[in-house]
Amino acid sequence: MLIFLGAVAVVVLAEMGDKTQLLAMAFATRFPAGPVLWGVFIATLLNHGLAVALGNYLGTSLNVRLVQMAAAGSFIVFGLWTIRGDTISDEHKRKTSWGPIVTVAVAFFLAELGDKTQLATIALAAKYRSPLLTLMGTTMGMLIADAIGIYAGVVAGKKIPERLVKLISALIFIAFGYIGLYTSVPREYLSFPYIAGLVGITALAFWWAARGPER
C-alpha cells in the first residue's frame, strides 16, 4: 500500500504544470470531461506499462544501491523541471475522424513519451521492483492530476494560481529526492561539504528555474 500511495503522490506532483496536464485542460474545451479522462487512462496504462517494464528490468539487473541513488537524484531533477513548466503544441486543435477517447489517448500516449512522469515511473519501478502496484499508483496519479487540471482550467476558470502550485510541487519533489539520497548514499559521503555542495547547487538551479520565463 505504501508503494501504491507513494507512486500516486510522486506522479501527481510530477504532473502539475506538465504538458500532458495542459493537454487535458485543452481537450476538455473540445470534449466532455468523461471521454477525456478515459483517453488519459488508456494512454497512461499503455505508456506507463512500458515504463514499469523497463524500470523493473533495470531494478533487477543493476546494483540496488546505485538504482536507489539514481532514482532519488532524478526526483530532484524532476522538481526543477516542474518549476520551468511546459507548453503544448496544437495536438488538441487538429481535426480527426476518430472519437474523443481515441483522439485523446493517441495524443496523450505520444505526448507522454520521454516526459518526466514517464521517467519518474521508470525510476519508481526500478526502486521498488513492484510492477503492478507501481503501475496502479502512477496511473491513478495521472488521473487525479489531470482531473484537477480539467477542473482548474475549465470549471474554475484558472482561479488557482498555477505558478504557486508548481513551486510547491517542486519543493516537495526535491524533498523526496533528498530523503532518498540520505537513505541510499554511503555514510562516508554524508558529510558537511558534500551536503552543503548539493544544497548549494540545488538552490542555484531552483533560483535559475524560478526566475526564467516559462515556456
C-alpha positions as CSV (number, residue, x, y, z in Angstrom):
1,M,0.0,0.0,0.0
2,L,2.9,2.4,0.8
3,I,4.3,1.7,-2.7
4,F,1.0,2.5,-4.3
5,L,0.4,5.7,-2.3
6,G,4.0,6.8,-2.9
7,A,3.6,6.3,-6.7
8,V,0.3,8.2,-6.7
9,A,1.9,11.1,-4.8
10,V,5.0,11.3,-7.0
11,V,3.1,11.3,-10.3
12,V,0.6,13.9,-9.0
13,L,3.4,16.2,-8.2
14,A,5.3,15.5,-11.4
15,E,2.1,16.1,-13.5
16,M,1.4,19.5,-12.0
17,G,2.0,22.0,-14.8
18,D,3.3,19.3,-17.1
19,K,2.4,19.4,-20.8
20,T,0.1,16.4,-20.5
21,Q,-1.9,18.2,-17.8
22,L,-2.1,21.2,-20.0
23,L,-3.2,18.9,-22.9
24,A,-6.0,17.5,-20.7
25,M,-7.2,21.1,-20.0
26,A,-7.1,21.9,-23.7
27,F,-9.0,18.7,-24.7
28,A,-11.7,19.5,-22.1
29,T,-12.6,22.6,-24.0
30,R,-13.5,20.4,-27.0
31,F,-14.8,17.2,-25.4
32,P,-16.7,16.2,-22.2
33,A,-14.6,15.5,-19.2
34,G,-15.5,11.8,-19.1
35,P,-14.1,10.8,-22.5
36,V,-11.0,13.0,-21.8
37,L,-10.3,11.1,-18.6
38,W,-10.9,7.7,-20.3
39,G,-8.4,8.7,-23.0
40,V,-5.9,9.7,-20.3
41,F,-6.5,6.3,-18.6
42,I,-5.9,4.2,-21.7
43,A,-2.8,6.2,-22.8
44,T,-1.3,6.1,-19.3
45,L,-1.9,2.4,-18.8
46,L,-0.1,1.7,-22.1
47,N,2.7,4.2,-21.6
48,H,3.4,3.6,-18.0
49,G,3.2,-0.2,-18.6
50,L,6.2,0.2,-20.9
51,A,7.9,2.4,-18.3
52,V,7.3,-0.1,-15.5
53,A,8.6,-3.0,-17.5
54,L,11.8,-1.0,-18.2
55,G,12.2,0.1,-14.7
56,N,11.6,-3.3,-13.3
57,Y,14.3,-4.7,-15.6
58,L,16.8,-2.1,-14.5
59,G,16.0,-2.7,-10.9
60,T,16.7,-6.4,-11.2
61,S,19.8,-6.2,-13.4
62,L,21.7,-3.3,-11.7
63,N,23.2,-2.7,-8.3
64,V,20.3,-1.9,-5.9
65,R,22.0,1.0,-4.2
66,L,23.0,2.6,-7.4
67,V,19.4,2.4,-8.7
68,Q,18.1,3.9,-5.5
69,M,20.6,6.8,-5.7
70,A,19.8,7.4,-9.3
71,A,16.1,7.4,-8.6
72,A,16.5,9.9,-5.7
73,G,18.7,12.2,-7.8
74,S,16.1,12.1,-10.6
75,F,13.4,13.3,-8.2
76,I,15.5,16.5,-7.6
77,V,15.8,17.0,-11.4
78,F,12.1,16.4,-11.9
79,G,11.4,19.0,-9.2
80,L,13.5,21.6,-11.0
81,W,11.9,20.6,-14.3
82,T,8.4,21.2,-12.7
83,I,9.3,24.8,-11.9
84,R,10.2,25.6,-15.6
85,G,6.9,24.4,-16.7
86,D,5.8,23.0,-20.1
87,T,4.0,24.2,-23.2
88,I,1.9,22.2,-25.6
89,S,1.6,22.3,-29.3
90,D,-1.6,22.2,-31.2
91,E,-2.5,18.4,-30.8
92,H,-5.9,19.3,-29.4
93,K,-6.8,21.5,-32.4
94,R,-6.1,19.0,-35.1
95,K,-9.3,17.7,-36.8
96,T,-9.8,14.0,-36.7
97,S,-12.5,11.5,-37.6
98,W,-11.7,9.4,-34.5
99,G,-13.9,9.6,-31.5
100,P,-12.9,11.7,-28.5
101,I,-11.5,8.8,-26.4
102,V,-9.2,7.5,-29.2
103,T,-8.1,11.1,-30.1
104,V,-7.2,11.9,-26.5
105,A,-5.5,8.5,-26.0
106,V,-3.3,8.8,-29.0
107,A,-2.3,12.4,-28.3
108,F,-1.5,11.6,-24.6
109,F,0.5,8.5,-25.5
110,L,2.7,10.5,-27.8
111,A,3.0,13.5,-25.5
112,E,4.0,11.2,-22.6
113,L,6.9,9.6,-24.4
114,G,10.1,10.8,-22.7
115,D,8.1,13.1,-20.4
116,K,9.1,13.5,-16.8
117,T,6.1,11.5,-15.5
118,Q,7.1,8.5,-17.6
119,L,10.7,8.9,-16.4
120,A,9.5,9.1,-12.8
121,T,7.6,5.9,-13.4
122,I,10.7,4.2,-14.6
123,A,12.6,5.4,-11.5
124,L,9.8,4.2,-9.2
125,A,9.6,0.8,-10.8
126,A,13.4,0.4,-10.6
127,K,13.5,1.4,-7.0
128,Y,10.6,-0.6,-5.6
129,R,10.5,-3.5,-8.0
130,S,6.8,-4.0,-7.5
131,P,5.5,-3.5,-11.1
132,L,1.7,-4.0,-10.5
133,L,1.5,-1.6,-7.6
134,T,3.7,1.0,-9.3
135,L,1.6,0.9,-12.5
136,M,-1.6,1.2,-10.5
137,G,-0.2,4.1,-8.5
138,T,1.2,6.0,-11.4
139,T,-2.0,5.6,-13.4
140,M,-4.1,6.8,-10.5
141,G,-1.8,9.7,-10.0
142,M,-2.2,10.8,-13.7
143,L,-6.0,10.6,-13.4
144,I,-6.0,12.6,-10.2
145,A,-3.7,15.3,-11.6
146,D,-5.4,15.6,-14.9
147,A,-8.8,15.7,-13.3
148,I,-7.5,18.6,-11.1
149,G,-6.2,20.3,-14.3
150,I,-9.5,19.9,-16.1
151,Y,-11.4,21.4,-13.1
152,A,-8.9,24.2,-12.6
153,G,-8.7,25.1,-16.3
154,V,-12.4,24.8,-17.3
155,V,-14.7,24.7,-14.3
156,A,-12.8,27.1,-12.0
157,G,-11.7,29.3,-14.8
158,K,-8.0,29.0,-13.8
159,K,-8.6,30.7,-10.5
160,I,-6.0,28.5,-8.8
161,P,-2.5,30.2,-9.1
162,E,-0.7,27.8,-11.4
163,R,2.8,29.2,-10.5
164,L,2.3,28.6,-6.8
165,V,1.2,25.0,-7.4
166,K,4.3,24.4,-9.5
167,L,6.6,25.8,-6.8
168,I,5.1,23.8,-4.0
169,S,5.1,20.6,-6.1
170,A,8.8,21.2,-7.0
171,L,9.8,21.7,-3.3
172,I,8.0,18.5,-2.3
173,F,9.6,16.6,-5.2
174,I,13.1,17.9,-4.2
175,A,12.5,16.9,-0.6
176,F,11.6,13.4,-1.7
177,G,15.0,13.4,-3.6
178,Y,16.9,14.5,-0.5
179,I,15.3,11.8,1.6
180,G,16.0,9.2,-0.9
181,L,19.7,10.2,-1.2
182,Y,20.0,10.2,2.6
183,T,18.8,6.7,2.9
184,S,20.8,5.3,-0.1
185,V,24.1,7.2,-0.2
186,P,27.0,5.6,1.6
187,R,27.6,7.1,5.1
188,E,31.0,8.4,4.3
189,Y,29.5,10.8,1.8
190,L,27.0,12.3,4.3
191,S,29.5,14.9,5.4
192,F,29.0,18.7,5.6
193,P,31.0,19.6,2.4
194,Y,29.0,17.1,0.3
195,I,25.7,18.1,1.8
196,A,26.4,21.8,1.5
197,G,27.5,21.4,-2.1
198,L,24.4,19.6,-3.1
199,V,22.1,22.1,-1.3
200,G,24.0,25.0,-2.9
201,I,23.8,23.5,-6.4
202,T,20.1,22.8,-5.9
203,A,19.4,26.3,-4.6
204,L,21.1,27.9,-7.6
205,A,19.3,25.6,-10.0
206,F,16.0,26.4,-8.2
207,W,16.7,30.1,-8.5
208,W,17.5,29.9,-12.2
209,A,14.4,27.8,-13.0
210,A,12.1,30.1,-10.9
211,R,13.3,33.3,-12.4
212,G,13.4,32.2,-16.1
213,P,10.4,32.7,-18.4
214,E,8.0,29.8,-18.6
215,R,8.0,28.1,-21.9
